[in-house]
Amino acid sequence: MLDHISRLAPLDRPALIIGERGTGKELVAARLALLSPRWDRPLIKLNCAALPDTLLDSELFGHEAGAFTGAQRRRLSRFEQAHGGTLFLDEIASASMAVQEKLLRVIEYGSFERVGGNETIHVDVRIIGATNADLPDMARKGDFRADLLDRLAFDVVMLPPLRARQEDILILCEHFATRMTASLGRKLFAGFTDRARDRLMRYDWPGNVRELRNVVERSVYRMERPERPLDDIVFDPFRNGPDWLRPLASEAAGLAPVSVTAEPTTLPAREAPSSTPSVTLPEGTSFTEATRAYEHALLDRALRDARFNQKQAALALGLTYYQLRHLLRQHGLAERNARRNAEAEG
């Protein structure tokens, strides 16, 4: 990937960066700009998903005074700010069709008009787009302009997720741990124990480098004995919360499921609805424990049926991938699933 960036950077053409969230798309854009002939010119960044369409239009192309309510003075566009340099458009897949059409014109002719203005502005800007979406599929469905995709995709840099480059995991962990140690005013980071390294390597990092940084920095911050190697990796920051928030221990998965019958309860006639079911919990088990156990069993069965493919398991349960990941962490199933995948690959 780095070789690809080095070859692409000197070419004065648009480019696309494709990768999951947290893989470092913004860093790749910065490297493309730094290695290009525009290295000493502005690198302007804009997250297209962070703004509604009207504001995104105004940010990208600027506006004249009085163009809309609240526009009291002229605002220069991001294109004008990036003139001679590079404009990085993150989450470009979220741009509306109207914005996409204007982007296409800028790429084609190097010109545009500010919102509410008639003057044609000419700019010299290299555009780098980034997304984690499947743009070709969006173009086939009509959700993204095919002609814009054709212009942007002069070349495409594909960022591998962290789970596909495990040799980087411990290097990054050491880097973030050392940096966090310094920010806490400590003199030295004593390293990781073998157990901690094993847990870090077996985890599949759905949030990629961004998640890894948070996990490592959180774990370093919570160290009770900073002079010793770090052993406790805090993947889930909620695990030490109050009782009403803390997920129950995964041992609850061994509890018997709740049995529910259709027999009415024996309450006084004035209080007992005729259809109220009778609920029997296992002896010594609370409602919360029983429901958590049932949830754990559902997750475990879905993973097994999907051969530990998390995307397929999420689909079977009617969840998003990230909802499933959150539940797996709560029930202590994420690391076990990572071990299963490692054994299967081995």
Backbone torsions as a table, in degrees:
resi	resn	phi	psi	omega
1	MET	NA	-43.7	-179.8
2	LEU	-64.6	-37.4	175.2
3	ASP	-63.5	-40.2	178.7
4	HIS	-60.2	-45.2	179.0
5	ILE	-60.9	-43.1	-179.0
6	SER	-62.3	-36.0	178.7
7	ARG	-74.3	-35.3	-175.6
8	LEU	-80.2	-33.2	-171.7
9	ALA	-54.5	-44.7	-175.8
10	PRO	-70.0	-16.0	-177.4
11	LEU	-80.0	132.1	-177.5
12	ASP	-86.7	65.7	-177.6
13	ARG	-134.5	155.9	174.4
14	PRO	-63.6	161.0	179.1
15	ALA	-149.7	155.7	176.1
16	LEU	-119.2	141.0	175.3
17	ILE	-117.0	121.8	-177.4
18	ILE	-116.8	128.7	178.4
19	GLY	-176.3	160.0	177.7
20	GLU	-65.5	163.0	176.4
21	ARG	-61.5	136.8	176.9
22	GLY	86.9	5.9	-178.9
23	THR	-87.2	-12.9	176.6
24	GLY	103.8	35.8	-179.0
25	LYS	-62.9	-36.5	-179.9
26	GLU	-67.2	-35.8	176.9
27	LEU	-66.0	-38.7	177.7
28	VAL	-64.7	-42.0	177.7
29	ALA	-60.6	-41.5	178.9
30	ALA	-64.1	-37.0	178.8
31	ARG	-69.1	-40.2	176.3
32	LEU	-59.7	-40.8	179.6
33	ALA	-70.1	-41.0	-177.1
34	LEU	-66.4	-34.7	-178.1
35	LEU	-89.6	3.3	-178.6
36	SER	-96.1	167.3	174.5
37	PRO	-63.2	-11.6	179.2
38	ARG	-93.8	17.7	-171.6
39	TRP	-58.2	-28.8	-176.9
40	ASP	-98.5	10.9	179.4
41	ARG	-108.5	170.3	-173.8
42	PRO	-62.8	143.9	168.0
43	LEU	-115.3	106.1	-177.0
44	ILE	-103.0	133.6	-175.8
45	LYS	-118.2	142.8	177.9
46	LEU	-148.0	128.5	175.6
47	ASN	-91.8	109.2	-175.7
48	CYS	-66.8	-24.7	-178.2
49	ALA	-81.2	-11.7	-174.9
50	ALA	-85.7	-7.8	-175.2
51	LEU	-128.5	144.3	171.3
52	PRO	-67.5	164.0	-172.9
53	ASP	-52.8	-45.3	-175.8
54	THR	-64.3	-42.7	179.4
55	LEU	-71.3	-35.9	177.6
56	LEU	-62.4	-42.9	177.2
57	ASP	-57.9	-47.0	-179.0
58	SER	-65.9	-40.3	180.0
59	GLU	-65.5	-45.0	-176.7
60	LEU	-69.0	-45.1	-169.8
61	PHE	-112.4	1.1	178.7
62	GLY	73.3	175.3	176.1
63	HIS	-151.4	158.0	177.0
64	GLU	-90.6	158.5	176.2
65	ALA	-59.6	132.3	179.5
66	GLY	81.7	7.1	-178.1
67	ALA	-65.2	-29.4	177.8
68	PHE	-158.8	171.1	-178.6
69	THR	-58.4	126.5	179.9
70	GLY	94.7	-11.2	178.6
71	ALA	-83.8	84.1	-174.0
72	GLN	-83.9	-18.7	178.5
73	ARG	-148.9	164.9	-179.7
74	ARG	-64.1	141.4	175.8
75	ARG	-122.8	126.1	177.9
76	LEU	-70.8	144.7	-178.8
77	SER	-78.4	163.1	173.7
78	ARG	-63.8	-30.2	177.0
79	PHE	-64.5	-42.1	178.6
80	GLU	-66.3	-38.8	177.9
81	GLN	-64.3	-32.0	-177.8
82	ALA	-92.0	5.3	-175.5
83	HIS	-52.0	126.7	-177.7
84	GLY	86.3	-10.3	-176.6
85	GLY	-121.8	-137.2	-172.6
86	THR	-128.2	139.0	175.3
87	LEU	-115.0	119.0	-179.9
88	PHE	-100.9	118.0	-178.8
89	LEU	-109.4	98.8	179.5
90	ASP	-80.4	151.4	-179.3
91	GLU	52.6	45.9	-175.4
92	ILE	-66.1	-21.2	-179.8
93	ALA	-64.7	-19.7	-177.9
94	SER	-85.7	-5.2	-179.9
95	ALA	-67.6	141.5	179.9
96	SER	-70.1	166.0	178.5
97	MET	-61.1	-36.7	179.6
98	ALA	-64.6	-42.8	177.7
99	VAL	-67.1	-40.0	178.6
100	GLN	-59.6	-40.6	179.9
101	GLU	-62.8	-41.5	178.5
102	LYS	-67.1	-38.0	177.1
103	LEU	-61.5	-41.3	178.8
104	LEU	-59.8	-41.3	180.0
105	ARG	-65.3	-40.2	179.1
106	VAL	-63.8	-42.4	179.5
107	ILE	-65.2	-40.6	-177.1
108	GLU	-71.7	-46.6	-170.0
109	TYR	-118.0	-8.0	-179.2
110	GLY	66.8	28.1	-177.8
111	SER	-144.2	158.1	178.5
112	PHE	-164.7	172.4	173.7
113	GLU	-119.2	142.4	175.0
114	ARG	-66.0	154.7	176.5
115	VAL	-61.1	126.1	-179.4
116	GLY	81.0	8.2	-178.5
117	GLY	-121.2	164.3	178.7
118	ASN	-113.6	-12.4	-177.6
119	GLU	-73.5	133.0	177.1
120	THR	-85.4	123.8	-179.3
121	ILE	-101.4	130.5	177.8
122	HIS	-106.4	131.7	-178.5
123	VAL	-134.8	157.0	174.8
124	ASP	-119.5	97.7	-173.5
125	VAL	-137.1	136.3	170.8
126	ARG	-93.5	127.6	-177.7
127	ILE	-100.7	129.8	173.6
128	ILE	-121.7	119.4	178.9
129	GLY	-103.8	155.3	178.7
130	ALA	-143.7	147.2	178.1
131	THR	-165.1	162.6	170.5
132	ASN	-108.4	7.9	-178.6
133	ALA	-89.4	162.2	176.7
134	ASP	-88.4	88.0	-175.3
135	LEU	-63.3	-41.3	176.5
136	PRO	-58.0	-40.5	178.2
137	ASP	-67.1	-40.0	176.8
138	MET	-62.3	-38.8	178.9
139	ALA	-65.5	-39.1	178.1
140	ARG	-64.5	-33.6	-179.8
141	LYS	-84.8	-5.0	-179.3
142	GLY	84.2	12.2	-179.6
143	ASP	-91.3	-7.6	177.4
144	PHE	-146.2	138.1	-176.3
145	ARG	-65.2	124.1	-179.1
146	ALA	-65.5	-35.7	-179.3
147	ASP	-70.4	-34.1	175.7
148	LEU	-68.1	-41.8	177.8
149	LEU	-59.7	-41.0	179.4
150	ASP	-61.3	-39.2	-179.0
151	ARG	-73.9	-41.3	-177.6
152	LEU	-69.2	-35.6	-172.5
153	ALA	-88.6	47.6	169.6
154	PHE	-56.0	-41.8	169.8
155	ASP	-151.0	154.1	-175.0
156	VAL	-125.4	126.0	175.7
157	VAL	-97.1	119.8	-179.7
158	MET	-98.9	120.8	179.8
159	LEU	-92.8	122.7	178.0
160	PRO	-72.9	142.5	175.1
161	PRO	-67.7	162.7	-176.5
162	LEU	-61.6	-34.2	-178.7
163	ARG	-66.2	-17.6	179.2
164	ALA	-92.0	-3.2	178.8
165	ARG	-137.8	63.5	-174.3
166	GLN	-61.7	-23.1	179.2
167	GLU	-63.8	-16.9	179.1
168	ASP	-86.9	-16.3	-169.3
169	ILE	-60.6	-54.2	-176.1
170	LEU	-68.6	-32.8	176.8
171	ILE	-62.3	-45.9	178.7
172	LEU	-66.0	-38.4	178.7
173	CYS	-60.9	-44.9	178.1
174	GLU	-62.0	-41.8	-179.3
175	HIS	-61.7	-50.9	-177.4
176	PHE	-69.6	-34.7	178.6
177	ALA	-66.4	-42.7	179.5
178	THR	-64.7	-41.7	179.8
179	ARG	-65.6	-41.2	179.1
180	MET	-67.5	-38.7	177.6
181	THR	-58.4	-44.7	179.3
182	ALA	-64.4	-40.6	-178.8
183	SER	-67.6	-23.4	177.6
184	LEU	-86.6	-1.0	178.9
185	GLY	79.6	15.3	177.9
186	ARG	-88.1	153.0	-173.8
187	LYS	-79.7	-34.9	-170.8
188	LEU	-150.6	139.8	170.4
189	PHE	-95.2	123.3	-172.5
190	ALA	-82.4	2.6	177.8
191	GLY	93.1	-173.2	-178.9
192	PHE	-110.0	148.7	171.8
193	THR	-74.7	165.7	177.9
194	ASP	-61.2	-37.6	178.6
195	ARG	-63.4	-42.0	179.5
196	ALA	-65.5	-43.3	178.3
197	ARG	-60.5	-41.3	179.7
198	ASP	-62.5	-42.7	179.4
199	ARG	-65.6	-40.7	179.8
200	LEU	-64.2	-37.9	-178.3
201	MET	-75.8	-29.3	-177.2
202	ARG	-83.8	-20.1	-180.0
203	TYR	-72.3	144.2	-173.8
204	ASP	-94.7	-0.6	170.8
205	TRP	49.6	65.3	178.1
206	PRO	-63.3	-25.9	177.4
207	GLY	-91.9	5.3	175.2
208	ASN	58.6	-145.1	-171.4
209	VAL	-64.1	-34.3	179.7
210	ARG	-62.0	-42.9	178.4
211	GLU	-67.9	-42.0	179.4
212	LEU	-58.6	-44.5	179.7
213	ARG	-59.7	-45.9	-179.6
214	ASN	-63.4	-42.7	-178.8
215	VAL	-63.3	-46.5	-177.8
216	VAL	-66.9	-46.8	-178.7
217	GLU	-63.8	-38.9	177.7
218	ARG	-64.0	-42.3	-178.8
219	SER	-66.2	-40.7	178.2
220	VAL	-65.0	-43.5	-179.6
221	TYR	-61.6	-35.2	-176.8
222	ARG	-87.5	1.7	-178.9
223	MET	-60.6	128.6	176.8
224	GLU	-85.4	-26.9	178.6
225	ARG	-126.2	80.2	-175.3
226	PRO	-60.9	-19.8	-179.3
227	GLU	-76.6	-11.6	179.7
228	ARG	-104.2	158.4	177.0
229	PRO	-58.5	145.5	-179.1
230	LEU	-72.0	126.3	-179.5
231	ASP	-115.2	-35.2	-174.6
232	ASP	-92.6	109.7	178.0
233	ILE	-95.4	118.0	-174.9
234	VAL	-93.9	87.9	177.5
235	PHE	-72.1	-38.7	-175.4
236	ASP	-112.5	108.1	-177.6
237	PRO	-70.2	-11.0	-178.8
238	PHE	-87.9	-7.2	-169.5
239	ARG	-67.1	-25.4	-179.7
240	ASN	-105.8	24.1	179.5
241	GLY	-78.5	-176.6	177.6
242	PRO	-66.1	167.0	-175.2
243	ASP	-56.6	-37.5	-176.6
244	TRP	-75.0	-11.5	-178.8
245	LEU	-111.5	-33.7	-172.6
246	ARG	-67.5	127.8	173.7
247	PRO	-61.8	143.0	179.9
248	LEU	-70.7	157.0	-179.6
249	ALA	-60.0	148.9	-175.6
250	SER	-65.4	-15.0	177.4
251	GLU	-61.8	-20.6	179.3
252	ALA	-62.1	-18.0	-179.9
253	ALA	-63.3	-18.7	-179.4
254	GLY	-83.1	-3.2	-178.6
255	LEU	-72.3	151.9	179.2
256	ALA	-70.5	145.6	179.6
257	PRO	-68.2	159.4	178.8
258	VAL	-71.0	138.0	174.0
259	SER	-106.1	132.5	-178.0
260	VAL	-124.7	127.6	177.8
261	THR	-117.0	165.6	-176.4
262	ALA	-93.8	8.6	-179.2
263	GLU	-73.7	138.9	179.0
264	PRO	-69.9	154.1	178.3
265	THR	-78.6	161.8	180.0
266	THR	-100.1	67.7	175.8
267	LEU	-101.3	163.4	174.0
268	PRO	-53.9	147.3	-172.7
269	ALA	-56.1	-37.2	-176.9
270	ARG	-71.8	-14.3	-176.1
271	GLU	-109.4	-13.9	-170.1
272	ALA	-99.7	108.0	172.7
273	PRO	-64.2	143.2	-174.2
274	SER	-64.2	-24.3	-175.5
275	SER	-103.5	8.6	-177.9
276	THR	-65.6	124.8	-179.3
277	PRO	-79.1	161.3	174.1
278	SER	-97.0	127.5	-177.2
279	VAL	-111.7	127.4	179.3
280	THR	-117.3	118.3	177.7
281	LEU	-96.3	149.3	173.8
282	PRO	-56.7	145.3	-176.3
283	GLU	-58.5	132.7	178.1
284	GLY	77.8	11.0	-177.0
285	THR	-112.4	132.8	176.8
286	SER	-83.5	165.1	177.1
287	PHE	-58.9	-44.6	-178.6
288	THR	-62.0	-43.9	179.7
289	GLU	-62.6	-41.9	-178.4
290	ALA	-66.5	-42.3	179.9
291	THR	-68.4	-36.4	177.4
292	ARG	-65.6	-38.5	178.9
293	ALA	-63.8	-42.7	179.6
294	TYR	-64.2	-42.2	178.4
295	GLU	-61.2	-43.9	178.2
296	HIS	-58.7	-44.8	-178.9
297	ALA	-64.0	-39.3	177.7
298	LEU	-62.0	-44.9	-179.8
299	LEU	-63.3	-45.4	-178.8
300	ASP	-61.4	-43.6	-179.6
301	ARG	-65.6	-40.9	179.9
302	ALA	-63.4	-40.5	178.1
303	LEU	-63.5	-43.9	-179.2
304	ARG	-64.7	-43.9	-179.7
305	ASP	-63.8	-31.3	-179.6
306	ALA	-91.2	10.7	-177.8
307	ARG	55.2	38.6	176.4
308	PHE	64.3	24.3	170.9
309	ASN	-87.7	110.9	-171.5
310	GLN	-66.9	-34.9	179.5
311	LYS	-65.1	-42.0	178.4
312	GLN	-68.2	-37.9	178.7
313	ALA	-64.7	-41.8	178.4
314	ALA	-61.7	-42.3	179.3
315	LEU	-62.2	-41.8	-178.8
316	ALA	-65.4	-31.3	-178.5
317	LEU	-91.8	-2.5	-178.8
318	GLY	73.3	28.9	-179.6
319	LEU	-113.6	161.2	168.7
320	THR	-79.3	164.0	179.5
321	TYR	-58.3	-42.8	-175.6
322	TYR	-73.1	-31.8	173.5
323	GLN	-63.4	-43.2	178.5
324	LEU	-62.6	-44.6	-179.6
325	ARG	-58.3	-42.1	179.9
326	HIS	-62.6	-43.8	179.7
327	LEU	-66.8	-38.1	178.9
328	LEU	-62.4	-39.5	177.8
329	ARG	-65.0	-43.4	-179.4
330	GLN	-58.7	-35.7	-175.5
331	HIS	-98.2	7.7	178.6
332	GLY	68.9	24.3	-177.4
333	LEU	-99.1	-12.5	-174.9
334	ALA	-65.3	-46.2	-178.3
335	GLU	-68.5	-38.6	178.8
336	ARG	-63.2	-39.9	179.0
337	ASN	-64.4	-37.9	178.1
338	ALA	-64.3	-40.1	178.1
339	ARG	-63.7	-40.5	177.7
340	ARG	-58.8	-45.7	-179.6
341	ASN	-63.3	-40.8	179.7
342	ALA	-64.5	-40.9	178.1
343	GLU	-65.5	-38.5	-179.9
344	ALA	-65.3	-40.2	179.7
345	GLU	-69.2	-32.6	179.5
346	GLY	-70.8	NA	NA
